[in-house]
Amino acid sequence: MRWLRRPGRAVAEVLTVVIAGVVAFPLYWMLLTALKPEGEVLAANPRPWTLAPTWENFHRVLTVSGFGRFFLNSVIVAVVVVALSLALSFLAAVALTRFRFRGRTVLLVMLLVAQMVPVEALTIPLFFVMRVVGQTVPVLGLNHLGSLVLVHLAFSLPFAIWMLRGFVAAVPVELEEAAALDGASRFRFTWQVLFPVVAPGLVATSVLSFMHAWNDFLFAKTFVTVEEVQTLPLAILVFFKPDQNDWGAIMAGSTLMTVPVLVFFVLVQRRLVSGLAGAVKG
């Protein structure tokens, strides 16, 4: 009877379930393929279930030479990018919102333009830039994790600054004036008052920065050719073979790569939703 009284809500709920199923189906098929034996993976008519699940595909991935090192490199790059992105974007958002200085509008426009340029169009120019930077600062040059950190920062910061700018702008100036009357310095107000208020926005930007750095393949393939500093996405290339790809191991590796992102997302889910809502409102 409730469905008859509220047909609009019933339709919305059905559409929500359908859309959620469409979005979740690739993840289900990836996990299913990772658990299938080789015979079922290569079957002409694949079934949406498996009668004999196996962990052999995961075993082949985990026993790849250097897998642990690849995983550690990905963790280092993602964590450093997230930490630097949060710190720099927060300070930049405060400066662009609370201060008036020459060139402020130009800087905001440049940040907006930086988000419009396709990543693929900048890959080759960035390669030459990193090669020149490496001659001065080797740790930031090619075949070093520093080059990946620097490039990911360049693409994460513009979006993070724009998002946090809305949060900082939503904090009334009167709040800062009241804190100043109570004897709080600008530094104390920024870190003890403003920082906790924009925490949901920081969480949202951290998730997006983490996903961008963790799942990157293009930059890792372009800037890193030494096995010691390769990241996890490059480990899956081992299973792409000229004669026949090992799709079971490829899906198992993709599943293992997805787990840290899902765990991170679940841990910050509530703050992420409020952060994205606050960004739209701001």
Order of alpha helices (4+ residues) and beta strands (2+ residues): alpha-alpha-alpha-alpha-alpha-alpha-alpha-alpha-alpha-alpha-alpha-alpha-alpha-alpha-alpha
